[in-house]
Amino acid sequence: MSKRAPSLFLSIAAFVLYIVGGIATFTGIALVLLMGGRDLFGWGDAKAIGYLLVCSGLCFSVMGVLFLRLVRNRTNELLCQSVQPKQ
């Protein structure tokens, strides 16, 4: 396995976190605005589940962005080390 493969897998995982967070956020907003106070599949009030999805989606999005920046900085350090001549 090459050195770039773990960074690729980690960056894909971070991107997936970011996308899932965005989908959860907008689904939560839709539940709050469109469903109102109706029951949602016997799970409870749609507005409460919507707020839960908004908050957890925002957390996932922020976590994905931070994780992606961490992977990027780690990859940049590895690239800089491979380019600089060894002394």
Buried (B, 14 or more C-beta within 10 A) or exposed (E): EEEEEEBEEBBEBBBEBBEBBBBBBEBBBBBBEEBEEEEBEEEEBBBBBBBBBBEBBBBBBEBBBEBBEEBBEBBEEEEEEEEEEEE
